[in-house]
């Protein structure tokens, strides 16, 4: 995770955090659907 200090760092961190949470949620859904299949 790279943060550009020239722009607003807080906004960059928030953006990175949001995308990380989104990825985690998608992974969790994938994981849950895999369990239900088996």
PDB file of N, CA, C and O in Angstrom:
ATOM      1  N   UNK A   1       0.845  -1.191   0.000  1.00  0.00           N
ATOM      2  CA  UNK A   1       0.000   0.000   0.000  1.00  0.00           C
ATOM      3  C   UNK A   1       0.884   1.246   0.000  1.00  0.00           C
ATOM      4  O   UNK A   1       1.657   1.477   0.930  1.00  0.00           O
ATOM      5  N   UNK A   2       0.754   2.039  -1.056  1.00  0.00           N
ATOM      6  CA  UNK A   2       1.591   3.216  -1.183  1.00  0.00           C
ATOM      7  C   UNK A   2       0.752   4.468  -1.006  1.00  0.00           C
ATOM      8  O   UNK A   2      -0.339   4.574  -1.567  1.00  0.00           O
ATOM      9  N   UNK A   3       1.255   5.416  -0.229  1.00  0.00           N
ATOM     10  CA  UNK A   3       0.523   6.652   0.027  1.00  0.00           C
ATOM     11  C   UNK A   3       1.297   7.832  -0.548  1.00  0.00           C
ATOM     12  O   UNK A   3       2.472   8.032  -0.241  1.00  0.00           O
ATOM     13  N   UNK A   4       0.619   8.606  -1.385  1.00  0.00           N
ATOM     14  CA  UNK A   4       1.237   9.775  -2.000  1.00  0.00           C
ATOM     15  C   UNK A   4       1.101  10.951  -1.051  1.00  0.00           C
ATOM     16  O   UNK A   4      -0.006  11.429  -0.804  1.00  0.00           O
ATOM     17  N   UNK A   5       2.219  11.416  -0.518  1.00  0.00           N
ATOM     18  CA  UNK A   5       2.181  12.489   0.482  1.00  0.00           C
ATOM     19  C   UNK A   5       1.949  13.858  -0.150  1.00  0.00           C
ATOM     20  O   UNK A   5       1.664  14.824   0.557  1.00  0.00           O
ATOM     21  N   UNK A   6       2.069  13.951  -1.488  1.00  0.00           N
ATOM     22  CA  UNK A   6       1.831  15.236  -2.153  1.00  0.00           C
ATOM     23  C   UNK A   6       0.352  15.596  -2.118  1.00  0.00           C
ATOM     24  O   UNK A   6       0.000  16.767  -1.977  1.00  0.00           O
ATOM     25  N   UNK A   7      -0.506  14.603  -2.243  1.00  0.00           N
ATOM     26  CA  UNK A   7      -1.945  14.848  -2.143  1.00  0.00           C
ATOM     27  C   UNK A   7      -2.355  14.742  -0.683  1.00  0.00           C
ATOM     28  O   UNK A   7      -1.499  14.701   0.200  1.00  0.00           O
ATOM     29  N   UNK A   8      -3.640  14.699  -0.424  1.00  0.00           N
ATOM     30  CA  UNK A   8      -4.115  14.591   0.960  1.00  0.00           C
ATOM     31  C   UNK A   8      -3.905  13.163   1.456  1.00  0.00           C
ATOM     32  O   UNK A   8      -4.567  12.242   0.979  1.00  0.00           O
ATOM     33  N   UNK A   9      -2.993  12.968   2.405  1.00  0.00           N
ATOM     34  CA  UNK A   9      -2.686  11.614   2.887  1.00  0.00           C
ATOM     35  C   UNK A   9      -3.882  10.910   3.509  1.00  0.00           C
ATOM     36  O   UNK A   9      -4.071   9.709   3.309  1.00  0.00           O
ATOM     37  N   UNK A  10      -4.689  11.646   4.259  1.00  0.00           N
ATOM     38  CA  UNK A  10      -5.846  11.020   4.911  1.00  0.00           C
ATOM     39  C   UNK A  10      -6.813  10.457   3.880  1.00  0.00           C
ATOM     40  O   UNK A  10      -7.357   9.366   4.053  1.00  0.00           O
ATOM     41  N   UNK A  11      -7.020  11.213   2.807  1.00  0.00           N
ATOM     42  CA  UNK A  11      -7.923  10.759   1.754  1.00  0.00           C
ATOM     43  C   UNK A  11      -7.356   9.511   1.086  1.00  0.00           C
ATOM     44  O   UNK A  11      -8.091   8.574   0.775  1.00  0.00           O
ATOM     45  N   UNK A  12      -6.052   9.507   0.872  1.00  0.00           N
ATOM     46  CA  UNK A  12      -5.395   8.350   0.258  1.00  0.00           C
ATOM     47  C   UNK A  12      -5.549   7.113   1.142  1.00  0.00           C
ATOM     48  O   UNK A  12      -5.846   6.023   0.653  1.00  0.00           O
ATOM     49  N   UNK A  13      -5.347   7.290   2.428  1.00  0.00           N
ATOM     50  CA  UNK A  13      -5.463   6.174   3.372  1.00  0.00           C
ATOM     51  C   UNK A  13      -6.895   5.649   3.388  1.00  0.00           C
ATOM     52  O   UNK A  13      -7.121   4.439   3.391  1.00  0.00           O
ATOM     53  N   UNK A  14      -7.856   6.567   3.399  1.00  0.00           N
ATOM     54  CA  UNK A  14      -9.264   6.173   3.417  1.00  0.00           C
ATOM     55  C   UNK A  14      -9.605   5.379   2.158  1.00  0.00           C
ATOM     56  O   UNK A  14     -10.308   4.371   2.218  1.00  0.00           O
ATOM     57  N   UNK A  15      -9.097   5.847   1.021  1.00  0.00           N
ATOM     58  CA  UNK A  15      -9.360   5.170  -0.242  1.00  0.00           C
ATOM     59  C   UNK A  15      -8.774   3.766  -0.223  1.00  0.00           C
ATOM     60  O   UNK A  15      -9.425   2.806  -0.635  1.00  0.00           O
ATOM     61  N   UNK A  16      -7.550   3.656   0.255  1.00  0.00           N
ATOM     62  CA  UNK A  16      -6.877   2.359   0.318  1.00  0.00           C
ATOM     63  C   UNK A  16      -7.597   1.422   1.280  1.00  0.00           C
ATOM     64  O   UNK A  16      -7.747   0.230   1.009  1.00  0.00           O
ATOM     65  N   UNK A  17      -8.041   1.974   2.406  1.00  0.00           N
ATOM     66  CA  UNK A  17      -8.761   1.175   3.397  1.00  0.00           C
ATOM     67  C   UNK A  17     -10.082   0.679   2.832  1.00  0.00           C
ATOM     68  O   UNK A  17     -10.445  -0.485   3.005  1.00  0.00           O
ATOM     69  N   UNK A  18     -10.806   1.578   2.148  1.00  0.00           N
ATOM     70  CA  UNK A  18     -12.092   1.203   1.554  1.00  0.00           C
ATOM     71  C   UNK A  18     -11.919   0.067   0.557  1.00  0.00           C
ATOM     72  O   UNK A  18     -12.688  -0.893   0.571  1.00  0.00           O
ATOM     73  N   UNK A  19     -10.914   0.169  -0.308  1.00  0.00           N
ATOM     74  CA  UNK A  19     -10.713  -0.870  -1.311  1.00  0.00           C
ATOM     75  C   UNK A  19     -10.277  -2.179  -0.661  1.00  0.00           C
ATOM     76  O   UNK A  19     -10.628  -3.258  -1.138  1.00  0.00           O
ATOM     77  N   UNK A  20      -9.516  -2.088   0.424  1.00  0.00           N
ATOM     78  CA  UNK A  20      -9.088  -3.297   1.130  1.00  0.00           C
ATOM     79  C   UNK A  20     -10.280  -3.992   1.778  1.00  0.00           C
ATOM     80  O   UNK A  20     -10.386  -5.219   1.750  1.00  0.00           O
ATOM     81  N   UNK A  21     -11.177  -3.196   2.362  1.00  0.00           N
ATOM     82  CA  UNK A  21     -12.381  -3.752   2.987  1.00  0.00           C
ATOM     83  C   UNK A  21     -13.264  -4.400   1.923  1.00  0.00           C
ATOM     84  O   UNK A  21     -13.817  -5.478   2.140  1.00  0.00           O
ATOM     85  N   UNK A  22     -13.394  -3.738   0.775  1.00  0.00           N
ATOM     86  CA  UNK A  22     -14.205  -4.273  -0.311  1.00  0.00           C
ATOM     87  C   UNK A  22     -13.645  -5.609  -0.779  1.00  0.00           C
ATOM     88  O   UNK A  22     -14.392  -6.562  -1.002  1.00  0.00           O
ATOM     89  N   UNK A  23     -12.322  -5.670  -0.926  1.00  0.00           N
ATOM     90  CA  UNK A  23     -11.676  -6.914  -1.339  1.00  0.00           C
ATOM     91  C   UNK A  23     -11.912  -8.013  -0.313  1.00  0.00           C
ATOM     92  O   UNK A  23     -12.182  -9.158  -0.675  1.00  0.00           O
ATOM     93  N   UNK A  24     -11.810  -7.668   0.959  1.00  0.00           N
ATOM     94  CA  UNK A  24     -12.002  -8.651   2.028  1.00  0.00           C
ATOM     95  C   UNK A  24     -13.430  -9.178   2.014  1.00  0.00           C
ATOM     96  O   UNK A  24     -13.658 -10.374   2.197  1.00  0.00           O
ATOM     97  N   UNK A  25     -14.392  -8.284   1.798  1.00  0.00           N
ATOM     98  CA  UNK A  25     -15.796  -8.696   1.758  1.00  0.00           C
ATOM     99  C   UNK A  25     -16.063  -9.622   0.581  1.00  0.00           C
ATOM    100  O   UNK A  25     -16.772 -10.619   0.722  1.00  0.00           O
ATOM    101  N   UNK A  26     -15.500  -9.300  -0.576  1.00  0.00           N
ATOM    102  CA  UNK A  26     -15.684 -10.155  -1.750  1.00  0.00           C
ATOM    103  C   UNK A  26     -15.062 -11.517  -1.512  1.00  0.00           C
ATOM    104  O   UNK A  26     -15.631 -12.540  -1.894  1.00  0.00           O
ATOM    105  N   UNK A  27     -13.895 -11.534  -0.882  1.00  0.00           N
ATOM    106  CA  UNK A  27     -13.214 -12.791  -0.596  1.00  0.00           C
ATOM    107  C   UNK A  27     -14.038 -13.628   0.378  1.00  0.00           C
ATOM    108  O   UNK A  27     -14.132 -14.848   0.239  1.00  0.00           O
ATOM    109  N   UNK A  28     -14.636 -12.954   1.369  1.00  0.00           N
ATOM    110  CA  UNK A  28     -15.449 -13.644   2.367  1.00  0.00           C
ATOM    111  C   UNK A  28     -16.681 -14.268   1.707  1.00  0.00           C
ATOM    112  O   UNK A  28     -17.055 -15.400   2.015  1.00  0.00           O
ATOM    113  N   UNK A  29     -17.306 -13.515   0.793  1.00  0.00           N
ATOM    114  CA  UNK A  29     -18.480 -14.033   0.093  1.00  0.00           C
ATOM    115  C   UNK A  29     -18.101 -15.251  -0.741  1.00  0.00           C
ATOM    116  O   UNK A  29     -18.817 -16.252  -0.762  1.00  0.00           O
ATOM    117  N   UNK A  30     -16.963 -15.150  -1.427  1.00  0.00           N
ATOM    118  CA  UNK A  30     -16.475 -16.257  -2.243  1.00  0.00           C
ATOM    119  C   UNK A  30     -16.238 -17.481  -1.365  1.00  0.00           C
ATOM    120  O   UNK A  30     -16.622 -18.597  -1.715  1.00  0.00           O
ATOM    121  N   UNK A  31     -15.602 -17.253  -0.226  1.00  0.00           N
ATOM    122  CA  UNK A  31     -15.296 -18.317   0.716  1.00  0.00           C
ATOM    123  C   UNK A  31     -16.581 -18.975   1.228  1.00  0.00           C
ATOM    124  O   UNK A  31     -16.672 -20.201   1.296  1.00  0.00           O
ATOM    125  N   UNK A  32     -17.581 -18.146   1.589  1.00  0.00           N
ATOM    126  CA  UNK A  32     -18.849 -18.664   2.098  1.00  0.00           C
ATOM    127  C   UNK A  32     -19.586 -19.473   1.042  1.00  0.00           C
ATOM    128  O   UNK A  32     -20.149 -20.524   1.350  1.00  0.00           O
ATOM    129  N   UNK A  33     -19.590 -18.998  -0.199  1.00  0.00           N
ATOM    130  CA  UNK A  33     -20.293 -19.721  -1.256  1.00  0.00           C
ATOM    131  C   UNK A  33     -19.595 -21.047  -1.547  1.00  0.00           C
ATOM    132  O   UNK A  33     -20.247 -22.034  -1.889  1.00  0.00           O
ATOM    133  N   UNK A  34     -18.265 -21.068  -1.410  1.00  0.00           N
ATOM    134  CA  UNK A  34     -17.518 -22.313  -1.623  1.00  0.00           C
ATOM    135  C   UNK A  34     -17.892 -23.342  -0.554  1.00  0.00           C
ATOM    136  O   UNK A  34     -18.021 -24.530  -0.847  1.00  0.00           O
ATOM    137  N   UNK A  35     -18.063 -22.884   0.675  1.00  0.00           N
ATOM    138  CA  UNK A  35     -18.426 -23.777   1.776  1.00  0.00           C
ATOM    139  C   UNK A  35     -19.831 -24.340   1.556  1.00  0.00           C
ATOM    140  O   UNK A  35     -20.071 -25.527   1.779  1.00  0.00           O
ATOM    141  N   UNK A  36     -20.757 -23.486   1.120  1.00  0.00           N
ATOM    142  CA  UNK A  36     -22.134 -23.926   0.904  1.00  0.00           C
ATOM    143  C   UNK A  36     -22.217 -24.985  -0.186  1.00  0.00           C
ATOM    144  O   UNK A  36     -23.039 -25.898  -0.103  1.00  0.00           O
ATOM    145  N   UNK A  37     -21.371 -24.869  -1.208  1.00  0.00           N
ATOM    146  CA  UNK A  37     -21.367 -25.844  -2.296  1.00  0.00           C
ATOM    147  C   UNK A  37     -20.954 -27.207  -1.761  1.00  0.00           C
ATOM    148  O   UNK A  37     -21.550 -28.222  -2.123  1.00  0.00           O
ATOM    149  N   UNK A  38     -19.941 -27.239  -0.903  1.00  0.00           N
ATOM    150  CA  UNK A  38     -19.482 -28.496  -0.317  1.00  0.00           C
ATOM    151  C   UNK A  38     -20.286 -28.789   0.893  1.00  0.00           C
ATOM    152  O   UNK A  38     -20.067 -29.808   1.548  1.00  0.00           O
TER     153      UNK A  38
END
